[in-house]
Amino acid sequence: MTFPYLALPLYWVFGRDRFHGYLDVLGAELQADADSQVAALPARLEAVRVLLPDGRADELEVLARLGGTPFTCGNEATLLVDGDATFAAIESTERYCLVQFFIVKDDALGRRFQALLMR
């Protein structure tokens, strides 16, 4: 029963500074790990780089440089203008789905999409 009353003052005196030091070391290690993963990303992307078509290679290379990443294989882009097709595509994604949309008016389709995003 008295252990918490004894342990808390001991922690304040002896343990508090060590815990903050532990958090600083842990944060530095996590940052170093993230930095090494970001540094390795260009090499990993080069392994799946797509050869650009001859007629548009210069134009597409400019876009790749602006984006900071090369064009890679295994991706798909589809322009969807129908609400049902859009929701079917979102639900069938395997890893992630990048969606860009413009809300012109407040209607049932926009509210349906907003509800999907809030899940």
Z-matrix of the N, CA and C atoms (Angstrom, degrees):
N
C 1 1.438
C 2 1.532 1 110.76
N 3 1.293 2 117.89 1 -34.82
C 4 1.467 3 120.08 2 -176.80
C 5 1.528 4 112.43 3 -89.72
N 6 1.328 5 117.69 4 -8.31
C 7 1.463 6 120.18 5 -176.90
C 8 1.540 7 112.80 6 -57.02
N 9 1.348 8 120.35 7 -46.73
C 10 1.467 9 118.36 8 178.26
C 11 1.528 10 112.95 9 -59.67
N 12 1.305 11 116.77 10 -33.84
C 13 1.464 12 119.41 11 -179.77
C 14 1.528 13 111.60 12 -70.55
N 15 1.326 14 116.55 13 -28.05
C 16 1.465 15 120.55 14 176.99
C 17 1.529 16 111.55 15 -85.64
N 18 1.325 17 116.21 16 -37.95
C 19 1.458 18 120.18 17 -174.13
C 20 1.528 19 112.28 18 -70.45
N 21 1.310 20 118.04 19 -39.04
C 22 1.460 21 120.22 20 -176.89
C 23 1.529 22 112.64 21 -62.94
N 24 1.318 23 120.53 22 -47.90
C 25 1.480 24 118.38 23 176.41
C 26 1.531 25 112.57 24 -63.32
N 27 1.333 26 117.61 25 -35.53
C 28 1.464 27 119.69 26 177.54
C 29 1.528 28 111.07 27 -64.88
N 30 1.315 29 116.23 28 -39.16
C 31 1.468 30 120.09 29 177.25
C 32 1.522 31 110.12 30 -64.10
N 33 1.331 32 117.68 31 -43.57
C 34 1.457 33 120.89 32 179.66
C 35 1.527 34 111.17 33 -59.44
N 36 1.312 35 116.74 34 -37.41
C 37 1.461 36 120.35 35 -176.20
C 38 1.524 37 111.63 36 -82.25
N 39 1.338 38 117.50 37 -46.06
C 40 1.469 39 120.07 38 -169.82
C 41 1.536 40 115.16 39 -106.93
N 42 1.304 41 119.02 40 -27.97
C 43 1.461 42 119.48 41 -169.33
C 44 1.505 43 116.88 42 -104.95
N 45 1.303 44 118.17 43 -19.41
C 46 1.457 45 120.55 44 -172.54
C 47 1.528 46 112.05 45 -62.01
N 48 1.313 47 118.96 46 -45.67
C 49 1.465 48 121.50 47 -178.78
C 50 1.520 49 111.77 48 -66.65
N 51 1.307 50 117.47 49 -34.25
C 52 1.463 51 120.46 50 179.18
C 53 1.521 52 110.77 51 -67.33
N 54 1.315 53 117.47 52 -37.07
C 55 1.458 54 120.52 53 179.91
C 56 1.529 55 110.68 54 -66.01
N 57 1.324 56 117.46 55 -42.89
C 58 1.461 57 119.73 56 177.94
C 59 1.525 58 110.81 57 -64.42
N 60 1.313 59 117.78 58 -37.50
C 61 1.459 60 120.77 59 175.88
C 62 1.520 61 111.45 60 -63.31
N 63 1.326 62 116.97 61 -38.64
C 64 1.465 63 122.08 62 177.27
C 65 1.528 64 109.89 63 -61.62
N 66 1.328 65 117.67 64 -44.03
C 67 1.461 66 120.99 65 179.03
C 68 1.522 67 111.53 66 -63.28
N 69 1.331 68 117.41 67 -39.29
C 70 1.463 69 120.72 68 178.49
C 71 1.523 70 111.21 69 -63.85
N 72 1.334 71 116.90 70 -43.96
C 73 1.472 72 121.16 71 179.76
C 74 1.525 73 110.22 72 -65.81
N 75 1.323 74 117.14 73 -43.17
C 76 1.462 75 120.89 74 179.53
C 77 1.527 76 110.63 75 -62.57
N 78 1.328 77 117.67 76 -43.22
C 79 1.460 78 120.92 77 178.35
C 80 1.518 79 111.78 78 -62.63
N 81 1.329 80 117.87 79 -40.13
C 82 1.464 81 121.60 80 179.17
C 83 1.527 82 110.63 81 -65.77
N 84 1.338 83 117.59 82 -40.42
C 85 1.466 84 120.66 83 178.64
C 86 1.523 85 111.40 84 -65.84
N 87 1.320 86 117.58 85 -42.07
C 88 1.461 87 120.76 86 178.47
C 89 1.525 88 110.89 87 -64.47
N 90 1.317 89 117.59 88 -39.38
C 91 1.466 90 120.71 89 178.48
C 92 1.524 91 110.75 90 -66.30
N 93 1.332 92 117.55 91 -41.06
C 94 1.464 93 120.90 92 178.61
C 95 1.523 94 110.75 93 -63.71
N 96 1.338 95 117.60 94 -39.14
C 97 1.463 96 121.63 95 178.30
C 98 1.529 97 110.33 96 -65.01
N 99 1.328 98 116.78 97 -43.79
C 100 1.467 99 120.23 98 178.66
C 101 1.520 100 110.66 99 -64.24
N 102 1.323 101 117.67 100 -41.05
C 103 1.464 102 121.19 101 179.27
C 104 1.520 103 111.23 102 -62.69
N 105 1.335 104 117.53 103 -40.32
C 106 1.470 105 119.98 104 179.98
C 107 1.521 106 111.20 105 -68.68
N 108 1.326 107 118.11 106 -34.85
C 109 1.462 108 120.32 107 177.64
C 110 1.525 109 110.94 108 -68.64
N 111 1.323 110 117.52 109 -39.80
C 112 1.464 111 121.10 110 177.77
C 113 1.526 112 109.94 111 -66.19
N 114 1.324 113 117.86 112 -39.27
C 115 1.463 114 121.24 113 179.55
C 116 1.529 115 111.46 114 -66.03
N 117 1.327 116 117.86 115 -31.11
C 118 1.460 117 121.61 116 -178.81
C 119 1.525 118 112.64 117 -82.64
N 120 1.322 119 118.37 118 -12.11
C 121 1.455 120 121.52 119 -175.39
C 122 1.529 121 113.78 120 -61.50
N 123 1.331 122 121.44 121 -46.05
C 124 1.473 123 119.16 122 179.81
C 125 1.532 124 113.08 123 -57.69
N 126 1.302 125 118.07 124 -39.66
C 127 1.466 126 120.34 125 178.92
C 128 1.526 127 111.01 126 -65.94
N 129 1.320 128 116.81 127 -38.66
C 130 1.470 129 120.07 128 178.55
C 131 1.524 130 110.95 129 -67.34
N 132 1.340 131 117.08 130 -36.25
C 133 1.461 132 119.77 131 178.79
C 134 1.519 133 111.79 132 -71.03
N 135 1.326 134 117.52 133 -32.88
C 136 1.461 135 120.26 134 178.89
C 137 1.524 136 111.61 135 -61.44
N 138 1.323 137 117.42 136 -28.97
C 139 1.463 138 121.01 137 -179.32
C 140 1.524 139 112.03 138 -67.03
N 141 1.334 140 118.05 139 -24.17
C 142 1.464 141 121.22 140 -178.97
C 143 1.534 142 111.70 141 -117.80
N 144 1.315 143 116.43 142 22.35
C 145 1.470 144 121.48 143 -179.54
C 146 1.529 145 110.13 144 -66.42
N 147 1.317 146 115.89 145 141.09
C 148 1.461 147 122.62 146 179.91
C 149 1.524 148 108.90 147 -94.91
N 150 1.330 149 116.33 148 138.78
C 151 1.459 150 120.15 149 173.11
C 152 1.525 151 107.51 150 -74.67
N 153 1.318 152 116.07 151 126.57
C 154 1.452 153 120.99 152 -176.76
C 155 1.524 154 110.47 153 -80.37
N 156 1.339 155 117.26 154 147.32
C 157 1.470 156 119.50 155 179.11
C 158 1.518 157 110.98 156 -64.79
N 159 1.335 158 115.97 157 146.03
C 160 1.468 159 121.06 158 -174.83
C 161 1.522 160 112.90 159 -58.82
N 162 1.296 161 118.89 160 -42.07
C 163 1.454 162 121.56 161 -175.48
C 164 1.521 163 114.14 162 -66.58
N 165 1.328 164 117.94 163 -27.61
C 166 1.465 165 121.02 164 -175.67
C 167 1.527 166 112.31 165 -122.32
N 168 1.303 167 118.53 166 14.65
C 169 1.463 168 121.22 167 -174.27
C 170 1.523 169 112.22 168 -59.17
N 171 1.320 170 118.10 169 -43.70
C 172 1.470 171 120.88 170 -178.85
C 173 1.524 172 111.19 171 -65.25
N 174 1.325 173 115.26 172 -45.71
C 175 1.473 174 120.14 173 -179.30
C 176 1.531 175 111.14 174 -62.43
N 177 1.312 176 116.70 175 -44.66
C 178 1.459 177 120.07 176 -178.99
C 179 1.521 178 112.22 177 -71.87
N 180 1.321 179 117.52 178 -32.05
C 181 1.466 180 120.63 179 177.80
C 182 1.525 181 110.74 180 -64.60
N 183 1.328 182 116.95 181 -36.30
C 184 1.463 183 120.69 182 175.81
C 185 1.521 184 110.08 183 -61.64
N 186 1.320 185 117.01 184 -43.79
C 187 1.468 186 120.54 185 178.46
C 188 1.523 187 111.62 186 -63.94
N 189 1.323 188 117.18 187 -39.32
C 190 1.460 189 120.37 188 178.19
C 191 1.524 190 110.75 189 -64.35
N 192 1.315 191 117.21 190 -39.83
C 193 1.470 192 120.09 191 178.55
C 194 1.520 193 111.67 192 -68.39
N 195 1.331 194 116.69 193 -38.65
C 196 1.464 195 119.77 194 176.77
C 197 1.529 196 110.90 195 -62.92
N 198 1.303 197 116.64 196 -39.03
C 199 1.468 198 120.85 197 179.36
C 200 1.512 199 113.35 198 -77.56
N 201 1.318 200 117.47 199 -17.83
C 202 1.462 201 120.93 200 178.73
C 203 1.519 202 113.68 201 80.48
N 204 1.330 203 118.07 202 6.49
C 205 1.461 204 121.92 203 177.95
C 206 1.524 205 108.95 204 -141.53
N 207 1.322 206 117.74 205 149.61
C 208 1.466 207 119.54 206 178.38
C 209 1.531 208 110.82 207 -76.43
N 210 1.330 209 116.07 208 162.53
C 211 1.454 210 120.19 209 170.74
C 212 1.518 211 107.98 210 -69.98
N 213 1.325 212 116.59 211 133.02
C 214 1.461 213 121.19 212 -176.30
C 215 1.522 214 110.37 213 -123.52
N 216 1.327 215 115.91 214 159.14
C 217 1.459 216 120.64 215 179.52
C 218 1.535 217 110.15 216 -83.73
N 219 1.308 218 115.63 217 166.50
C 220 1.459 219 120.86 218 176.61
C 221 1.512 220 113.82 219 86.00
N 222 1.330 221 117.91 220 10.69
C 223 1.461 222 121.69 221 179.75
C 224 1.519 223 109.24 222 -110.38
N 225 1.313 224 115.74 223 160.00
C 226 1.452 225 120.66 224 178.48
C 227 1.514 226 108.90 225 -145.29
N 228 1.312 227 116.50 226 137.75
C 229 1.459 228 121.64 227 175.70
C 230 1.519 229 108.24 228 -126.23
N 231 1.315 230 115.90 229 133.14
C 232 1.455 231 121.11 230 -178.84
C 233 1.522 232 108.73 231 -137.78
N 234 1.315 233 116.51 232 132.00
C 235 1.448 234 121.31 233 175.45
C 236 1.521 235 107.84 234 -87.02
N 237 1.317 236 115.92 235 118.98
C 238 1.459 237 121.49 236 -178.71
C 239 1.523 238 108.69 237 -115.48
N 240 1.327 239 116.26 238 126.54
C 241 1.459 240 120.19 239 179.93
C 242 1.529 241 111.75 240 -114.60
N 243 1.307 242 117.66 241 -8.20
C 244 1.452 243 122.49 242 -179.36
C 245 1.524 244 108.81 243 -101.37
N 246 1.307 245 117.81 244 133.12
C 247 1.459 246 122.18 245 -177.49
C 248 1.514 247 113.32 246 -59.33
N 249 1.337 248 117.60 247 -46.21
C 250 1.466 249 120.43 248 -178.46
C 251 1.518 250 111.85 249 -64.33
N 252 1.345 251 117.03 250 -40.11
C 253 1.468 252 120.02 251 177.57
C 254 1.519 253 110.85 252 -65.43
N 255 1.317 254 117.11 253 -37.02
C 256 1.459 255 121.22 254 179.43
C 257 1.517 256 110.94 255 -64.65
N 258 1.325 257 117.58 256 -46.57
C 259 1.461 258 120.71 257 -179.92
C 260 1.523 259 111.50 258 -66.17
N 261 1.322 260 117.78 259 -36.20
C 262 1.464 261 120.50 260 176.85
C 263 1.526 262 110.66 261 -65.02
N 264 1.341 263 116.84 262 -40.16
C 265 1.467 264 120.24 263 179.07
C 266 1.517 265 110.97 264 -66.48
N 267 1.327 266 117.97 265 -40.99
C 268 1.462 267 121.42 266 179.98
C 269 1.519 268 110.26 267 -63.46
N 270 1.314 269 117.23 268 -43.56
C 271 1.469 270 120.94 269 -177.76
C 272 1.518 271 112.77 270 -71.45
N 273 1.344 272 118.31 271 -20.73
C 274 1.464 273 119.99 272 -177.94
C 275 1.523 274 113.68 273 -97.45
N 276 1.337 275 118.18 274 5.89
C 277 1.458 276 119.44 275 -179.42
C 278 1.523 277 110.92 276 -67.62
N 279 1.328 278 115.40 277 147.79
C 280 1.459 279 120.46 278 -179.03
C 281 1.521 280 112.41 279 -90.38
N 282 1.323 281 118.32 280 -43.47
C 283 1.461 282 121.16 281 -176.98
C 284 1.511 283 112.30 282 -117.65
N 285 1.306 284 116.93 283 -60.40
C 286 1.462 285 120.21 284 178.72
C 287 1.516 286 108.46 285 -151.87
N 288 1.297 287 115.00 286 160.98
C 289 1.457 288 121.31 287 -179.42
C 290 1.520 289 107.62 288 -134.77
N 291 1.313 290 116.73 289 119.27
C 292 1.454 291 121.93 290 176.96
C 293 1.520 292 107.18 291 -91.88
N 294 1.320 293 116.24 292 117.97
C 295 1.459 294 121.08 293 -176.09
C 296 1.523 295 108.82 294 -119.15
N 297 1.310 296 115.49 295 130.06
C 298 1.456 297 120.70 296 173.64
C 299 1.517 298 106.32 297 -122.26
N 300 1.322 299 115.61 298 127.22
C 301 1.457 300 118.57 299 -177.71
C 302 1.518 301 109.54 300 -142.71
N 303 1.301 302 114.37 301 161.21
C 304 1.455 303 121.58 302 179.31
C 305 1.518 304 107.95 303 -126.89
N 306 1.299 305 116.69 304 125.15
C 307 1.456 306 121.03 305 178.86
C 308 1.521 307 107.70 306 -92.86
N 309 1.326 308 115.79 307 116.30
C 310 1.451 309 121.24 308 -178.78
C 311 1.527 310 110.26 309 -94.90
N 312 1.321 311 116.20 310 -38.68
C 313 1.462 312 119.65 311 178.89
C 314 1.523 313 109.09 312 -146.25
N 315 1.299 314 115.70 313 158.21
C 316 1.462 315 122.26 314 178.98
C 317 1.525 316 108.03 315 -82.20
N 318 1.346 317 115.78 316 104.62
C 319 1.457 318 119.62 317 179.26
C 320 1.530 319 109.26 318 -137.17
N 321 1.309 320 116.47 319 -176.23
C 322 1.465 321 121.67 320 -176.78
C 323 1.524 322 111.70 321 -63.47
N 324 1.334 323 117.35 322 -38.24
C 325 1.461 324 120.50 323 -179.74
C 326 1.524 325 111.33 324 -65.00
N 327 1.319 326 117.35 325 -43.79
C 328 1.461 327 120.94 326 177.94
C 329 1.513 328 112.32 327 -63.63
N 330 1.316 329 117.39 328 -40.37
C 331 1.473 330 120.44 329 177.91
C 332 1.521 331 111.05 330 -67.73
N 333 1.354 332 116.91 331 -35.62
C 334 1.471 333 120.49 332 177.37
C 335 1.527 334 110.21 333 -64.54
N 336 1.321 335 116.45 334 -42.77
C 337 1.460 336 120.26 335 179.75
C 338 1.528 337 110.70 336 -67.25
N 339 1.310 338 117.16 337 -40.82
C 340 1.458 339 120.56 338 178.59
C 341 1.532 340 110.34 339 -62.67
N 342 1.322 341 117.76 340 -40.38
C 343 1.464 342 121.55 341 177.69
C 344 1.517 343 110.60 342 -63.51
N 345 1.341 344 117.61 343 -37.49
C 346 1.465 345 121.44 344 178.15
C 347 1.517 346 110.82 345 -64.72
N 348 1.326 347 116.86 346 -39.96
C 349 1.462 348 120.76 347 179.80
C 350 1.524 349 112.50 348 -69.15
N 351 1.314 350 117.63 349 -28.67
C 352 1.460 351 121.51 350 -177.11
C 353 1.529 352 113.05 351 -80.67
N 354 1.346 353 117.37 352 -7.37
C 355 1.471 354 119.71 353 179.78
C 356 1.482 355 111.68 354 -67.32
